[in-house]
């Protein structure tokens, strides 16, 4: 299929992009890497009247360290961030999750913030963002605001972003002393959407466990340090608390089984790699 007709605007500054969003509102969509948006256009699942291309805006193309946080601009491609020499030391969870995002070709075009904006419940980048309790910086012509990942994702392909706002950057806490991180997922093939993905952040007295691919958004649960049957009971309760989806790839029961198995795996790995 081919997309419905639309207008195209290539902007040179963030302010230009925000002016277009202010004028067109919900009829406009931001185009960055296009790896999620373009297939939706071709299938006519999305029919914007205006595409706003931000990939030539220098202010959105950078990665910076602010205090103890990594700030990733809206124009940063997934492959560029994955190739960052210090990524594994700075944000090890994201370094572990990024190789599972699509394929080499899609990572060369897709952007970090584009995946967050798309909000697919099986996507690895939103899952890592939620597990790390990161934030999303939103900007419109009227204001700037920061939204916590826990509240940004509202459901399948739904977020807290208003029609006249764009994601300017995401902010991730850098590796904390004494913390351990782990990521794992199961899919039909490497690069396919995850049937279930789990990420864990282990600290002194608790583990933050995030699950993707099961409900309509990443779900995070903070668990105390548990062992043996107590940990299994906690994982079982977490799995059953999720509104598990059924589709052609997996039943709800299979997804809950994977939450228990992968949850156990990433918790153990995160504890073992604490430093």
Secondary structure, 3 states (H helix, E strand, C coil): CCCCCCEEEECCCHHHHHHHHHHHHHHEEEECCCCCHHHHHHCCCCCCCEEEECCCCHHHCCEEEECCEEEEECCCEHHHHHCCCCHHHHCHHHHHHHCCCCCHHHHHHCEHHHHHHHCCCCCHHHHHHHHCCCEEEEECCCCEEEEEHHHHEEECCEECCCCCCEEEEEEEECCCCCCEEEEEEECCCCCCCCCEEEEEEECCCEEEEEEECCCCCCEEEEEECCCHHHHHHHHHHHHHHCCCCCCCCCCHHHHHHHHHHHHHHHHHHHHHCCC
